[in-house]
């Protein structure tokens, strides 16, 4: 069985991967104070979408120590392909060990609003024009041109859940990471809403989402 591997980047001094598969695992990264790619994780096998075409996987990361939590607004997934993902840091991270869990979710290429399984928008305010790509009722990516005023974007599921699902998300660019403390999510059985506090930078934010059914 092929297992994922990790390579050090210019933004770190040490990296390690444990309990690791192409679905989930643990990362340890000793970051520098300068910006750069901290680590590149290479999958054991390439990801494919359900239709058989190649499609970059979705990545969710979660801090598991205090240093990682404190610097969560400086850490983001900067690149994903069918075979790798990069975890990058913004300048100013503490030069210390940061630990994370990661979760990788297979998805479909090309899906957006109106595509299978029918993601659509509701309650999109006038200041935001959201775009969903590789979108399913399980995972996808969202780009939102942000303004400095508070607001929200609601994504409607293709099919309702029996119970409001758990929704997680990860920043995919540095501007999103910087303002991650102003973004939160709520969900119902038919949709989830990304909420944005006032004072965010007037730039594109870019997120991956993952929806998990519960009881």
C-alpha positions in Angstrom: 0.0 0.0 0.0 1.3 3.4 -0.9 1.3 6.0 1.9 1.5 9.8 1.8 4.8 11.5 2.3 5.8 14.9 3.5 8.6 17.2 2.2 10.0 20.3 3.9 9.5 23.7 2.4 11.2 27.1 2.7 8.8 28.2 5.4 9.8 25.6 7.9 12.8 24.0 9.6 11.2 20.5 10.3 8.2 18.5 9.2 6.7 15.2 10.1 3.6 13.1 9.2 2.1 10.4 11.4 -0.9 8.1 11.5 -1.2 9.1 7.8 -3.3 7.9 4.9 -4.7 9.6 1.8 -7.8 10.4 3.9 -6.5 11.7 7.2 -3.5 12.1 9.4 -1.4 14.2 11.7 1.1 16.9 10.7 3.9 18.5 12.7 5.6 21.6 11.2 8.2 23.7 12.9 7.6 27.0 11.2 9.9 29.9 10.4 9.0 33.6 11.0 9.3 34.2 7.3 6.6 33.4 4.7 6.8 30.4 2.4 5.5 26.9 1.8 5.9 25.0 5.1 5.3 21.5 3.8 4.2 19.6 0.7 2.2 16.4 1.3 2.2 13.8 -1.6 -0.6 11.3 -1.7 0.0 7.6 -2.1 -2.5 7.5 -5.0 -3.9 10.2 -7.3 -7.4 11.4 -6.7 -10.1 10.9 -9.3 -13.7 12.3 -9.5 -16.7 10.0 -9.6 -16.9 10.3 -13.4 -13.3 9.0 -13.7 -11.6 12.3 -14.5 -8.8 13.7 -12.4 -9.8 16.3 -9.8 -7.9 18.0 -7.0 -9.0 16.8 -3.6 -10.4 19.1 -0.9 -8.3 19.6 2.2 -9.5 20.5 5.7 -6.9 21.3 8.4 -7.5 21.7 12.2 -4.9 22.9 14.8 -4.1 20.5 17.6 -1.7 22.5 19.8 -1.7 26.1 21.1 0.9 27.4 18.6 -1.1 26.2 15.7 -4.3 27.7 17.0 -2.7 31.0 17.7 -1.2 31.2 14.2 -4.3 29.9 12.4 -4.7 33.3 10.7 -1.3 32.8 9.1 -1.7 29.2 7.9 -3.5 28.2 4.7 -3.7 25.5 2.0 -2.0 27.3 -0.8 -2.1 24.6 -3.5 -3.9 21.3 -4.2 -3.5 18.9 -7.1 -4.6 15.4 -7.8 -1.4 14.2 -6.1 -0.3 16.8 -3.6 -1.2 19.7 -1.3 0.9 22.6 0.0 0.5 24.1 3.5 1.9 27.7 3.5 2.5 30.3 6.1 2.3 34.1 6.2 5.2 36.0 7.7 5.0 36.4 11.5 4.4 32.8 12.6 6.1 31.7 15.7 9.3 29.7 15.1 8.0 26.7 16.9 6.3 23.3 16.4 2.7 23.6 15.0 0.6 20.5 14.9 -2.5 19.7 12.8 -4.9 17.0 11.8 -5.8 16.9 8.1 -8.7 15.5 6.2 -8.8 14.9 2.5 -12.1 14.7 0.7 -12.6 13.4 -2.9 -14.8 15.6 -5.0 -15.9 16.3 -8.6 -14.3 18.6 -11.2 -16.3 21.4 -12.8 -19.4 21.4 -10.5 -20.9 24.8 -9.6 -24.3 26.3 -8.9 -26.9 24.4 -10.8 -24.7 21.3 -11.4 -25.2 17.9 -9.8 -26.2 17.6 -7.0 -27.8 21.0 -7.4 -26.0 23.4 -5.3 -27.6 26.8 -5.5 -27.4 30.2 -3.8 -29.9 31.8 -1.4 -29.6 35.0 0.6 -26.5 36.2 -1.3 -26.2 39.9 -0.4 -25.7 42.6 -3.1 -22.0 43.0 -2.1 -21.1 39.4 -2.7 -21.2 37.3 -5.8 -20.2 33.8 -4.7 -18.8 31.1 -7.0 -18.8 27.4 -6.1 -16.5 25.0 -7.9 -16.0 21.3 -7.6 -19.2 21.5 -5.5 -21.2 18.6 -4.1 -23.3 18.0 -1.0 -20.1 16.7 0.6 -17.3 19.1 -0.3 -16.3 22.0 -2.6 -14.7 25.3 -3.0 -16.2 28.8 -2.6 -14.8 32.1 -3.9 -16.4 35.3 -2.5 -15.4 38.9 -3.4 -15.6 40.4 0.1 -16.5 43.8 1.3 -15.8 45.4 4.7 -19.4 45.3 5.8 -20.9 42.3 7.6 -23.0 39.8 5.6 -23.5 36.2 4.7 -23.7 33.7 1.8 -26.0 30.7 1.9 -25.4 27.5 -0.1 -28.4 25.3 -0.6 -27.9 21.5 -0.7 -29.0 19.4 -3.7 -30.8 17.1 -1.2 -31.9 17.8 2.4 -30.3 16.1 5.3 -32.3 14.4 8.1 -30.4 16.5 10.7 -28.5 19.7 10.2 -25.0 18.5 9.2 -21.6 19.5 10.5 -19.8 22.0 8.2 -16.1 22.7 8.3 -13.9 25.0 6.2 -10.3 25.8 5.5 -8.6 29.0 4.1 -7.1 28.6 0.7 -5.3 31.9 0.4 -3.4 34.3 2.7 -6.2 37.0 2.6 -8.7 34.4 3.9 -6.3 33.2 6.6 -5.8 36.7 7.9 -9.5 37.2 8.4 -10.4 33.6 9.5 -11.4 35.0 12.9 -14.3 36.9 11.3 -15.8 33.9 9.5 -18.2 31.3 11.0 -20.7 28.8 9.7 -24.2 27.7 10.6 -26.3 25.0 9.0 -29.8 23.7 8.6 -31.1 20.5 7.0 -31.3 22.2 3.6 -28.4 24.7 3.5 -25.3 26.1 5.2 -24.5 29.8 5.7 -21.0 31.4 5.8 -21.2 34.5 8.1 -18.8 37.4 7.8 -18.1 40.0 10.5 -17.5 43.6 9.7 -14.0 44.8 9.0 -12.8 42.1 6.6 -10.4 43.1 3.9 -12.1 44.0 0.6 -10.4 41.1 -1.3 -11.4 37.7 -2.6 -11.7 35.0 0.1 -11.3 31.4 -1.0 -12.5 28.5 1.2 -12.8 24.8 1.0 -15.9 23.3 2.7 -16.7 19.8 4.0 -20.2 18.7 5.0 -20.5 15.7 7.4 -23.8 13.9 8.1 -24.6 13.4 11.7 -27.5 12.1 13.9 
